[in-house]
Amino acid sequence: MSRKERGWAVAPAVAVLLWSATSIVPGGAIPAQAAGIGWEKKGGAFQACLDTKANAWLGAKVELVVNEDPDMGAINDTSVAQWATQALKECGDKAGGADPASERQFMRHMSQWRDHIFKAANEIRRRAQPD
């Protein structure tokens, strides 16, 4: 079985796990994100927007890892920092403002992107194994 075929074989498991995570964990967090960012200031539109963006971004990257997609190799600290900076701007615009403490927390959280992605990918692989 080729890498691509294996990736497609795992894709349904990824979908089921992501679906179950979004239906069980508030905010639709992926397994490694279950604890979330742990905002100091909770409930704000800015933080909710960042949570949504981070979860979507991390979920997409977890899928690349699980499916052994070569595009995962293009992700590095610089590209993540650029994405996170853009997410801060978009969420600040959407929420009508941002706060520096939440910006720092978000960037600190995203700086650990490898841990978040690979922990979630490992969990998906573990759950996809037959009993």
TIRO-252130 format. One record per residue: x negated, y, z negated of N, C-alpha, C, CB in turn; residue number from 1; residue in one letter. Coordinates in nm, 3 decimals, always signed. Glycine has a CB too. Example, Ala and Ser with C-alpha at 12.3 -4.5 7.8 and 13.67 -1.06 7.14 Angstrom:
<sites>
SITE     neast    nnorth       nup    caeast   canorth      caup     ceast    cnorth       cup    cbeast   cbnorth      cbup   pos   code
SITE    -1.319    -0.569    -0.780    -1.230    -0.450    -0.780    -1.320    -0.330    -0.780    -1.131    -0.447    -0.905     1      a
SITE    -1.285    -0.225    -0.708    -1.367    -0.106    -0.714    -1.290    +0.003    -0.787    -1.408    -0.060    -0.572     2      s
</sites>
This chain:
<sites>
SITE     neast    nnorth       nup    caeast   canorth      caup     ceast    cnorth       cup    cbeast   cbnorth      cbup   pos   code
SITE    -0.086    -0.117    +0.000    +0.000    +0.000    +0.000    -0.090    +0.123    +0.000    +0.098    +0.000    -0.123     1      m
SITE    -0.064    +0.218    +0.089    -0.145    +0.338    +0.098    -0.115    +0.432    -0.017    -0.123    +0.408    +0.231     2      s
SITE    -0.203    +0.530    -0.036    -0.183    +0.629    -0.142    -0.052    +0.704    -0.122    -0.300    +0.728    -0.148     3      r
SITE    -0.025    +0.735    +0.005    +0.097    +0.809    +0.034    +0.221    +0.726    +0.000    +0.099    +0.852    +0.182     4      k
SITE    +0.219    +0.598    +0.035    +0.333    +0.511    +0.005    +0.352    +0.497    -0.146    +0.313    +0.372    +0.069     5      e
SITE    +0.241    +0.483    -0.219    +0.251    +0.474    -0.365    +0.310    +0.602    -0.422    +0.113    +0.448    -0.427     6      r
SITE    +0.270    +0.715    -0.367    +0.324    +0.843    -0.413    +0.474    +0.849    -0.397    +0.259    +0.958    -0.339     7      g
SITE    +0.522    +0.803    -0.284    +0.666    +0.804    -0.261    +0.735    +0.704    -0.352    +0.698    +0.774    -0.114     8      w
SITE    +0.666    +0.597    -0.384    +0.725    +0.498    -0.474    +0.742    +0.555    -0.614    +0.639    +0.371    -0.478     9      a
SITE    +0.654    +0.646    -0.653    +0.660    +0.705    -0.786    +0.752    +0.827    -0.789    +0.520    +0.744    -0.833    10      v
SITE    +0.778    +0.886    -0.673    +0.859    +1.008    -0.667    +0.993    +0.994    -0.737    +0.881    +1.048    -0.524    11      a
SITE    +1.069    +0.883    -0.718    +1.195    +0.871    -0.791    +1.176    +0.872    -0.943    +1.267    +0.744    -0.750    12      p
SITE    +1.069    +0.811    -0.990    +1.043    +0.811    -1.135    +1.015    +0.953    -1.183    +0.924    +0.718    -1.169    13      a
SITE    +0.943    +1.031    -1.102    +0.915    +1.170    -1.136    +1.047    +1.246    -1.146    +0.821    +1.236    -1.032    14      v
SITE    +1.133    +1.226    -1.047    +1.261    +1.298    -1.047    +1.344    +1.261    -1.168    +1.339    +1.267    -0.919    15      a
SITE    +1.350    +1.134    -1.202    +1.428    +1.090    -1.317    +1.371    +1.149    -1.446    +1.432    +0.937    -1.325    16      v
SITE    +1.239    +1.144    -1.461    +1.178    +1.197    -1.582    +1.199    +1.347    -1.594    +1.030    +1.164    -1.585    17      l
SITE    +1.180    +1.420    -1.485    +1.201    +1.564    -1.490    +1.348    +1.596    -1.518    +1.156    +1.629    -1.359    18      l
SITE    +1.439    +1.519    -1.458    +1.581    +1.540    -1.484    +1.612    +1.515    -1.632    +1.666    +1.449    -1.395    19      w
SITE    +1.559    +1.404    -1.684    +1.588    +1.373    -1.824    +1.527    +1.476    -1.917    +1.536    +1.233    -1.860    20      s
SITE    +1.411    +1.526    -1.882    +1.348    +1.629    -1.966    +1.430    +1.757    -1.965    +1.204    +1.657    -1.918    21      a
SITE    +1.483    +1.794    -1.849    +1.561    +1.917    -1.843    +1.696    +1.903    -1.909    +1.579    +1.961    -1.700    22      t
SITE    +1.746    +1.779    -1.920    +1.876    +1.762    -1.984    +1.864    +1.740    -2.134    +1.950    +1.646    -1.920    23      s
SITE    +1.745    +1.710    -2.183    +1.727    +1.682    -2.324    +1.660    +1.798    -2.397    +1.644    +1.556    -2.342    24      i
SITE    +1.561    +1.858    -2.334    +1.481    +1.960    -2.399    +1.534    +2.099    -2.362    +1.332    +1.947    -2.361    25      v
SITE    +1.562    +2.185    -2.458    +1.609    +2.319    -2.426    +1.509    +2.391    -2.336    +1.633    +2.401    -2.555    26      p
SITE    +1.560    +2.460    -2.238    +1.473    +2.533    -2.148    +1.421    +2.449    -2.034    +1.358    +2.590    -2.223    27      g
SITE    +1.460    +2.321    -2.025    +1.419    +2.237    -1.914    +1.272    +2.205    -1.913    +1.457    +2.301    -1.787    28      g
SITE    +1.209    +2.189    -2.026    +1.066    +2.167    -2.033    +1.028    +2.027    -1.987    +1.017    +2.190    -2.173    29      a
SITE    +0.914    +2.017    -1.924    +0.862    +1.887    -1.889    +0.802    +1.825    -2.014    +0.756    +1.896    -1.775    30      i
SITE    +0.778    +1.694    -2.018    +0.736    +1.629    -2.142    +0.620    +1.696    -2.215    +0.699    +1.489    -2.114    31      p
SITE    +0.516    +1.734    -2.144    +0.402    +1.796    -2.211    +0.437    +1.935    -2.262    +0.282    +1.804    -2.117    32      a
SITE    +0.545    +1.990    -2.211    +0.588    +2.122    -2.248    +0.695    +2.120    -2.355    +0.637    +2.196    -2.127    33      q
SITE    +0.729    +2.004    -2.406    +0.845    +1.993    -2.494    +0.841    +2.095    -2.608    +0.853    +1.853    -2.551    34      a
SITE    +0.723    +2.125    -2.659    +0.712    +2.223    -2.765    +0.722    +2.365    -2.711    +0.581    +2.204    -2.840    35      a
SITE    +0.709    +2.382    -2.581    +0.718    +2.513    -2.518    +0.600    +2.600    -2.554    +0.847    +2.581    -2.559    36      g
SITE    +0.614    +2.725    -2.518    +0.506    +2.820    -2.540    +0.500    +2.861    -2.686    +0.523    +2.944    -2.450    37      i
SITE    +0.612    +2.853    -2.757    +0.613    +2.891    -2.898    +0.605    +3.041    -2.916    +0.498    +2.824    -2.972    38      g
SITE    +0.696    +3.109    -2.851    +0.694    +3.255    -2.851    +0.702    +3.313    -2.991    +0.809    +3.307    -2.768    39      w
SITE    +0.622    +3.418    -3.014    +0.632    +3.493    -3.139    +0.762    +3.573    -3.139    +0.510    +3.586    -3.159    40      e
SITE    +0.794    +3.629    -3.023    +0.918    +3.704    -3.005    +1.010    +3.615    -2.923    +0.894    +3.844    -2.935    41      k
SITE    +1.115    +3.562    -2.985    +1.202    +3.464    -2.918    +1.326    +3.528    -2.859    +1.242    +3.355    -3.015    42      k
SITE    +1.377    +3.460    -2.756    +1.507    +3.496    -2.702    +1.510    +3.611    -2.604    +1.595    +3.527    -2.811    43      g
SITE    +1.396    +3.666    -2.570    +1.396    +3.777    -2.477    +1.403    +3.731    -2.332    +1.274    +3.861    -2.498    44      g
SITE    +1.454    +3.819    -2.247    +1.465    +3.788    -2.103    +1.327    +3.767    -2.042    +1.539    +3.901    -2.029    45      a
SITE    +1.229    +3.842    -2.089    +1.093    +3.829    -2.037    +1.037    +3.690    -2.066    +1.001    +3.936    -2.099    46      f
SITE    +1.053    +3.644    -2.190    +1.003    +3.513    -2.229    +1.079    +3.401    -2.156    +1.014    +3.494    -2.380    47      q
SITE    +1.210    +3.416    -2.142    +1.290    +3.316    -2.072    +1.246    +3.304    -1.927    +1.440    +3.351    -2.079    48      a
SITE    +1.219    +3.416    -1.864    +1.172    +3.416    -1.725    +1.038    +3.345    -1.715    +1.162    +3.559    -1.671    49      c
SITE    +0.947    +3.376    -1.806    +0.814    +3.312    -1.804    +0.825    +3.163    -1.830    +0.722    +3.377    -1.908    50      l
SITE    +0.911    +3.123    -1.923    +0.932    +2.980    -1.948    +0.979    +2.909    -1.822    +1.034    +2.960    -2.061    51      d
SITE    +1.077    +2.968    -1.755    +1.131    +2.909    -1.633    +1.024    +2.896    -1.527    +1.249    +2.992    -1.581    52      t
SITE    +0.948    +3.002    -1.506    +0.842    +3.000    -1.405    +0.733    +2.898    -1.440    +0.780    +3.140    -1.389    53      k
SITE    +0.692    +2.896    -1.565    +0.586    +2.803    -1.607    +0.632    +2.659    -1.591    +0.545    +2.830    -1.753    54      a
SITE    +0.754    +2.629    -1.633    +0.805    +2.492    -1.622    +0.817    +2.448    -1.476    +0.941    +2.481    -1.690    55      n
SITE    +0.863    +2.537    -1.390    +0.874    +2.503    -1.247    +0.736    +2.482    -1.186    +0.950    +2.614    -1.171    56      a
SITE    +0.643    +2.569    -1.218    +0.508    +2.559    -1.164    +0.440    +2.431    -1.213    +0.423    +2.682    -1.202    57      w
SITE    +0.448    +2.408    -1.344    +0.385    +2.289    -1.400    +0.450    +2.161    -1.346    +0.394    +2.292    -1.553    58      l
SITE    +0.582    +2.161    -1.334    +0.651    +2.044    -1.279    +0.605    +2.012    -1.137    +0.801    +2.067    -1.280    59      g
SITE    +0.589    +2.115    -1.056    +0.543    +2.095    -0.918    +0.401    +2.040    -0.916    +0.549    +2.227    -0.838    60      a
SITE    +0.317    +2.087    -1.006    +0.177    +2.040    -1.010    +0.169    +1.898    -1.065    +0.091    +2.135    -1.094    61      k
SITE    +0.255    +1.865    -1.160    +0.260    +1.729    -1.213    +0.297    +1.634    -1.100    +0.361    +1.717    -1.330    62      v
SITE    +0.392    +1.674    -1.018    +0.434    +1.591    -0.905    +0.317    +1.566    -0.810    +0.550    +1.657    -0.829    63      e
SITE    +0.235    +1.670    -0.784    +0.117    +1.653    -0.699    +0.022    +1.550    -0.758    +0.045    +1.787    -0.679    64      l
SITE    -0.001    +1.556    -0.888    -0.093    +1.464    -0.954    -0.038    +1.321    -0.948    -0.117    +1.506    -1.100    65      v
SITE    +0.087    +1.305    -0.984    +0.146    +1.171    -0.987    +0.145    +1.109    -0.847    +0.290    +1.177    -1.042    66      v
SITE    +0.171    +1.190    -0.747    +0.173    +1.140    -0.609    +0.034    +1.139    -0.544    +0.268    +1.225    -0.526    67      n
SITE    -0.068    +1.171    -0.624    -0.206    +1.172    -0.578    -0.223    +1.255    -0.452    -0.255    +1.031    -0.553    68      e
SITE    -0.158    +1.370    -0.449    -0.162    +1.461    -0.335    -0.296    +1.535    -0.335    -0.043    +1.561    -0.340    69      d
SITE    -0.364    +1.537    -0.222    -0.493    +1.606    -0.216    -0.482    +1.758    -0.239    -0.558    +1.581    -0.081    70      p
SITE    -0.362    +1.814    -0.223    -0.345    +1.958    -0.247    -0.373    +1.995    -0.392    -0.204    +2.000    -0.211    71      d
SITE    -0.368    +1.899    -0.482    -0.398    +1.928    -0.623    -0.540    +1.978    -0.639    -0.376    +1.802    -0.709    72      m
SITE    -0.629    +1.935    -0.550    -0.768    +1.978    -0.557    -0.787    +2.127    -0.532    -0.849    +1.901    -0.459    73      g
SITE    -0.689    +2.191    -0.472    -0.700    +2.334    -0.443    -0.669    +2.420    -0.565    -0.607    +2.371    -0.329    74      a
SITE    -0.620    +2.359    -0.672    -0.584    +2.435    -0.791    -0.706    +2.446    -0.880    -0.466    +2.368    -0.866    75      i
SITE    -0.735    +2.570    -0.921    -0.847    +2.595    -1.011    -0.810    +2.710    -1.104    -0.977    +2.628    -0.931    76      n
SITE    -0.898    +2.741    -1.195    -0.869    +2.845    -1.294    -0.834    +2.978    -1.229    -0.988    +2.863    -1.388    77      d
SITE    -0.904    +3.012    -1.121    -0.879    +3.140    -1.053    -0.740    +3.143    -0.992    -0.984    +3.165    -0.945    78      t
SITE    -0.702    +3.035    -0.922    -0.569    +3.034    -0.859    -0.458    +3.034    -0.964    -0.555    +2.911    -0.767    79      s
SITE    -0.480    +2.967    -1.077    -0.380    +2.966    -1.184    -0.370    +3.105    -1.246    -0.415    +2.859    -1.292    80      v
SITE    -0.482    +3.170    -1.268    -0.480    +3.305    -1.325    -0.408    +3.402    -1.231    -0.623    +3.354    -1.353    81      a
SITE    -0.432    +3.388    -1.101    -0.363    +3.474    -1.004    -0.212    +3.448    -1.007    -0.418    +3.451    -0.862    82      q
SITE    -0.173    +3.320    -1.012    -0.031    +3.285    -1.017    +0.030    +3.342    -1.146    -0.011    +3.131    -1.010    83      w
SITE    -0.037    +3.323    -1.258    +0.016    +3.368    -1.387    +0.029    +3.520    -1.391    -0.075    +3.320    -1.501    84      a
SITE    -0.066    +3.591    -1.333    -0.060    +3.737    -1.328    +0.061    +3.782    -1.246    -0.190    +3.794    -1.267    85      t
SITE    +0.085    +3.714    -1.135    +0.202    +3.745    -1.051    +0.332    +3.714    -1.127    +0.197    +3.666    -0.918    86      q
SITE    +0.333    +3.601    -1.199    +0.452    +3.564    -1.278    +0.480    +3.671    -1.384    +0.433    +3.425    -1.344    87      a
SITE    +0.376    +3.721    -1.450    +0.394    +3.827    -1.550    +0.457    +3.951    -1.487    +0.260    +3.864    -1.614    88      l
SITE    +0.407    +3.988    -1.370    +0.460    +4.105    -1.300    +0.606    +4.084    -1.262    +0.377    +4.136    -1.175    89      k
SITE    +0.636    +3.970    -1.200    +0.773    +3.943    -1.157    +0.870    +3.939    -1.275    +0.780    +3.812    -1.080    90      e
SITE    +0.830    +3.873    -1.382    +0.918    +3.863    -1.499    +0.932    +3.998    -1.569    +0.864    +3.759    -1.597    91      c
SITE    +0.826    +4.076    -1.571    +0.835    +4.210    -1.629    +0.932    +4.297    -1.550    +0.697    +4.276    -1.633    92      g
SITE    +0.924    +4.288    -1.417    +1.016    +4.364    -1.332    +1.160    +4.317    -1.352    +0.975    +4.351    -1.184    93      d
SITE    +1.177    +4.185    -1.355    +1.311    +4.127    -1.366    +1.374    +4.158    -1.502    +1.305    +3.975    -1.345    94      k
SITE    +1.294    +4.152    -1.607    +1.346    +4.172    -1.743    +1.350    +4.319    -1.783    +1.262    +4.094    -1.842    95      a
SITE    +1.299    +4.405    -1.699    +1.299    +4.547    -1.732    +1.188    +4.584    -1.829    +1.432    +4.586    -1.790    96      g
SITE    +1.085    +4.504    -1.834    +0.971    +4.535    -1.920    +0.911    +4.410    -1.980    +1.012    +4.630    -2.031    97      g
SITE    +0.790    +4.426    -2.028    +0.716    +4.315    -2.087    +0.658    +4.362    -2.219    +0.604    +4.263    -1.992    98      a
SITE    +0.605    +4.267    -2.294    +0.536    +4.307    -2.415    +0.399    +4.238    -2.417    +0.619    +4.272    -2.543    99      d
SITE    +0.298    +4.311    -2.462    +0.161    +4.259    -2.459    +0.140    +4.129    -2.535    +0.069    +4.362    -2.514   100      p
SITE    +0.208    +4.110    -2.647    +0.190    +3.987    -2.725    +0.238    +3.866    -2.646    +0.265    +3.996    -2.860   101      a
SITE    +0.352    +3.879    -2.581    +0.404    +3.768    -2.500    +0.316    +3.744    -2.378    +0.548    +3.796    -2.456   102      s
SITE    +0.264    +3.849    -2.320    +0.173    +3.833    -2.206    +0.050    +3.753    -2.248    +0.131    +3.972    -2.150   103      e
SITE    -0.007    +3.786    -2.364    -0.124    +3.714    -2.413    -0.091    +3.567    -2.440    -0.179    +3.780    -2.540   104      r
SITE    +0.023    +3.542    -2.503    +0.064    +3.404    -2.531    +0.081    +3.324    -2.402    +0.195    +3.401    -2.612   105      q
SITE    +0.144    +3.385    -2.303    +0.166    +3.318    -2.175    +0.033    +3.286    -2.109    +0.253    +3.406    -2.082   106      f
SITE    -0.058    +3.381    -2.105    -0.187    +3.358    -2.041    -0.268    +3.252    -2.118    -0.267    +3.489    -2.031   107      m
SITE    -0.260    +3.254    -2.249    -0.328    +3.152    -2.329    -0.270    +3.014    -2.298    -0.314    +3.185    -2.481   108      r
SITE    -0.138    +3.006    -2.289    -0.071    +2.880    -2.258    -0.113    +2.831    -2.118    +0.083    +2.897    -2.265   109      h
SITE    -0.112    +2.920    -2.022    -0.145    +2.881    -1.884    -0.294    +2.849    -1.869    -0.106    +2.992    -1.787   110      m
SITE    -0.377    +2.901    -1.957    -0.520    +2.869    -1.949    -0.546    +2.721    -1.979    -0.600    +2.958    -2.046   111      s
SITE    -0.448    +2.656    -2.038    -0.459    +2.513    -2.069    -0.381    +2.429    -1.967    -0.407    +2.484    -2.211   112      q
SITE    -0.370    +2.481    -1.846    -0.290    +2.417    -1.742    -0.330    +2.273    -1.716    -0.301    +2.495    -1.614   113      w
SITE    -0.459    +2.242    -1.719    -0.502    +2.104    -1.694    -0.441    +2.008    -1.798    -0.656    +2.094    -1.698   114      r
SITE    -0.449    +2.048    -1.924    -0.394    +1.964    -2.032    -0.245    +1.940    -2.011    -0.419    +2.028    -2.169   115      d
SITE    -0.171    +2.047    -1.983    -0.026    +2.035    -1.964    +0.006    +1.942    -1.848    +0.037    +2.174    -1.941   116      h
SITE    -0.062    +1.959    -1.737    -0.033    +1.881    -1.617    -0.069    +1.734    -1.637    -0.110    +1.937    -1.497   117      i
SITE    -0.189    +1.709    -1.684    -0.233    +1.569    -1.693    -0.163    +1.493    -1.805    -0.383    +1.564    -1.713   118      f
SITE    -0.127    +1.559    -1.913    -0.049    +1.492    -2.017    +0.088    +1.451    -1.964    -0.032    +1.583    -2.141   119      k
SITE    +0.152    +1.542    -1.891    +0.283    +1.510    -1.834    +0.272    +1.400    -1.728    +0.347    +1.636    -1.774   120      a
SITE    +0.169    +1.407    -1.644    +0.150    +1.305    -1.541    +0.125    +1.169    -1.605    +0.032    +1.342    -1.449   121      a
SITE    +0.045    +1.165    -1.708    +0.020    +1.038    -1.779    +0.147    +0.983    -1.841    -0.087    +1.056    -1.887   122      n
SITE    +0.230    +1.070    -1.895    +0.356    +1.027    -1.953    +0.448    +0.969    -1.845    +0.426    +1.144    -2.026   123      e
SITE    +0.453    +1.033    -1.731    +0.535    +0.982    -1.620    +0.485    +0.846    -1.575    +0.534    +1.082    -1.501   124      i
SITE    +0.355    +0.834    -1.561    +0.298    +0.705    -1.520    +0.329    +0.597    -1.624    +0.146    +0.717    -1.499   125      r
SITE    +0.316    +0.631    -1.751    +0.344    +0.534    -1.857    +0.489    +0.489    -1.852    +0.312    +0.595    -1.996   126      r
SITE    +0.580    +0.582    -1.835    +0.722    +0.547    -1.830    +0.761    +0.474    -1.702    +0.806    +0.672    -1.844   127      r
SITE    +0.684    +0.494    -1.596    +0.716    +0.430    -1.467    +0.669    +0.286    -1.462    +0.654    +0.507    -1.352   128      a
SITE    +0.584    +0.245    -1.558    +0.535    +0.108    -1.560    +0.648    +0.015    -1.602    +0.414    +0.093    -1.656   129      q
SITE    +0.651    -0.103    -1.540    +0.756    -0.199    -1.576    +0.738    -0.248    -1.721    +0.754    -0.319    -1.480   130      p
SITE    +0.848    -0.282    -1.783    +0.844    -0.332    -1.922    +0.782    -0.469    -1.931    +0.984    -0.336    -1.981   131      d
</sites>
